[in-house]
Amino acid sequence: MDNITLAGLLAATPPADLKIIELTAELTLPNGGLDLDAAAARQADVELACAQAEDYAAATKRLLGAMRWQLRPRRS
C-alpha cells in the first residue's frame, strides 16, 4: 500500500466504527460520570477501545496533513 499518496493514506485509515463511543455510553452513570468499577471490570475492553481510537486519530492526522499539504498555496 502506498501511504505517500492521498489514496494510499485514505486506504490506510481505518473505518470510523469506534468501540470507544459505545463503550463510553455503556460505562456512563446517570449523573454523567464514569462508572469506575464497571470500567475496571472491563479493563481489557477499555484498553482495546482506546488503542483503536488512538490508531484512528493517528491515521486521520496523517491524512489531514497530506490534504493540507496538497491544498497549500503554490508559488508561480
N, C-alpha and C positions, 0 to 999 in steps of 0.2 A: 504494500500500500504506500502511495506517495503522499506523505504528510506535508510536503512542501507546497503543494497546490491547494487552492481553496477546496476543490473537490475531495482531495485526499484528507484534508482536515475535517471536512464535513462528514465524510465516511467514517472517520475515526471517533467522532463524537457519539457517545452512547445515547440511546433513547432517553427521553425525559421522564420515564416512568420511575420516579424516585421513591424508594421504600421509606425514606425518612419522613415524608409527608404523612403517609398512612400511619406509620409507627408513632409519630408525634401526636396525631389525633387519638390514637389508642391509649397513649400514656398521659394525656392531659386530664387533670382533675376538673370538676365543675367550676371551681374558682379560678381556673386558668393556669394554675401552677402545674408543675411536672410531678407525677406520682413516682417519687424516687424509689420506693420499694418495688413497684412494678418494673421500673426501668432497670433496677439492679437484677431482678429475676430474669430479665430478658437481655442481659448484657451482650451476649453474642449477637443477637439481632440488632441491637443498637450500634455495636461496632461495625457490623457489616453495612448497615444503612448509612452510617457516617462515611465509611470508606467509599461507598458508591457515590454519595453526594460530592465528596472531595474529587473523585475521578471525573465526574461530570463537570464540576466547576473548572477544573484544570483544562479539560478538553474545550469547553466553551470559551475560556480565556484565550487559548491558543487561536481558536477560530476568530474571535473578536479582534485580536491583534493583527491577524493576517488580513482581515477585511479592512481595518483601519489603514494598514499599510497600502493596500490596493487603492483605497479611496483618497489617499493623501494628495494634496495639490502637486502637480508636476511643474517643473520649470521648463519653459520653452526655449 
